[in-house]
Amino acid sequence: MAARSTIPATSPHTLPVRENGGQYTHAATWLAWAHARLGDGAGAAHLFGLLNPVLRTATAAEVGRYAVEPYVIPADVYGVPPLTGRGGWTWYTGAAAWMWRLGIEAILGLYREAGGVRFEPCIPPEWPGFEATLHVQGRTVHVRVENPGRVGRGIASITLDGRELASALLKFDSEGRSRHEVRIVLDAGASGAAAKDNRGQQARVPVERPADHR
């Protein structure tokens, strides 16, 4: 039996609308994640945009229709008149965590794993790339992803502080420098070791200490 809207019972608009044809956010984030896992970065990013509440409130009319906070992930966006387009059940859904993971992990490909970071971007082909700054085990890691061939996925090369690596999984020694630069170049036809690891066969690569480390 479908749960009812959060609108007060005295309202003439109290209808059983929650999962009846509208946006059920928890499941929708998994759909977007599936697009990313299939290599469809454009589809994943498109769905991320549809789920982003900020993009539902660009005008006064859209604010009036959406009727809930634009900075909180809703559990539902109703699809039944007269409530079509109205958000519901904010501040309570676990979909907020999945939305975060969808953007950071499935699309940007920044995964915390085994005490390090694994890189597996799947971005829209039209993106030229992106930059991100991570804080991992007391270190600052600046990541620059480049997409010169407009492919959106597949790691052709990955360098750490100018040194080419054979794996897309970075692990850090207990000692070493406090800031690192990671550069990733995408190529859908990549066949190197980094590309192989990027598709799931991760290898642990510790950060080498600087030559003058004491």
C-alpha positions, -999 to 999 in steps of 0.1 A, spaced: 0 0 0 15 33 -10 24 58 17 7 92 16 19 127 10 32 148 39 5 174 31 -18 179 61 -49 157 61 -71 188 59 -58 196 25 -79 187 -5 -46 176 -21 -40 147 2 -34 118 -22 -16 85 -22 12 97 -45 46 87 -31 58 59 -54 30 60 -79 48 71 -111 68 99 -97 105 101 -89 115 76 -63 150 90 -56 166 60 -39 160 37 -69 168 65 -94 203 70 -80 209 33 -85 197 36 -121 222 64 -127 249 43 -110 241 15 -135 246 39 -164 281 47 -151 290 11 -146 280 4 -182 304 32 -193 276 57 -201 290 88 -183 266 111 -203 236 91 -191 248 90 -155 254 128 -154 221 135 -171 202 115 -144 223 132 -117 211 166 -131 175 154 -131 179 144 -94 196 175 -83 170 196 -64 188 228 -70 181 225 -107 143 222 -100 142 257 -84 157 281 -110 126 303 -112 99 315 -88 74 293 -106 96 262 -101 101 271 -65 63 272 -60 58 239 -77 86 221 -59 76 235 -25 104 219 -4 140 228 4 162 229 -28 193 220 -8 180 186 5 176 154 -14 139 144 -13 127 108 -11 101 115 -38 91 140 -65 54 134 -71 40 126 -105 3 127 -99 -18 159 -104 -24 182 -88 10 176 -70 31 169 -101 66 183 -95 63 187 -58 91 172 -36 83 151 -5 100 135 25 131 156 27 157 152 55 150 115 59 160 95 29 191 74 26 192 85 -11 212 115 0 242 93 7 237 75 -26 235 108 -45 268 119 -30 284 86 -40 269 88 -75 286 121 -81 319 115 -63 325 78 -70 305 66 -100 309 97 -122 341 114 -110 356 80 -102 372 89 -68 369 59 -46 384 55 -11 397 20 -10 421 -1 11 435 29 29 442 47 -4 424 61 -35 412 43 -66 405 62 -98 378 52 -123 363 82 -139 332 78 -161 323 114 -172 303 127 -201 324 126 -233 319 164 -238 337 172 -206 373 184 -211 381 169 -177 379 181 -141 400 188 -110 395 177 -74 414 181 -42 413 151 -18 425 148 18 437 113 25 455 101 56 468 136 64 479 143 28 465 167 2 461 150 -32 454 173 -61 438 153 -90 436 165 -126 417 144 -151 421 152 -188 398 140 -215 415 152 -247 398 127 -270 364 134 -255 359 97 -246 349 101 -209 364 69 -196 394 45 -198 427 55 -182 455 58 -208 481 71 -183 483 81 -146 512 99 -130 520 107 -94 542 137 -89 554 133 -125 561 96 -122 541 73 -143 522 45 -124 511 11 -135 479 11 -114 449 33 -107 449 24 -70 472 45 -49 482 36 -14 504 58 9 533 49 30 533 60 66 559 86 58 565 109 28 555 143 14 523 159 25 511 170 -9 508 151 -42 498 158 -78 480 131 -97 474 135 -135 451 112 -153 446 111 -191 416 93 -204 414 72 -236 387 47 -243 411 25 -262 437 24 -235 453 -10 -230 481 -2 -205 484 -16 -170 466 14 -155 437 9 -178 436 -28 -169 435 -20 -132 410 8 -138 385 -19 -150 386 -37 -117 420 -55 -113 435 -31 -87 471 -33 -76 485 -16 -46 511 10 -54 526 28 -24 538 64 -28 575 65 -30 593 87 -6 613 117 -20 649 109 -27 660 134 -1 637 121 26 652 118 61 
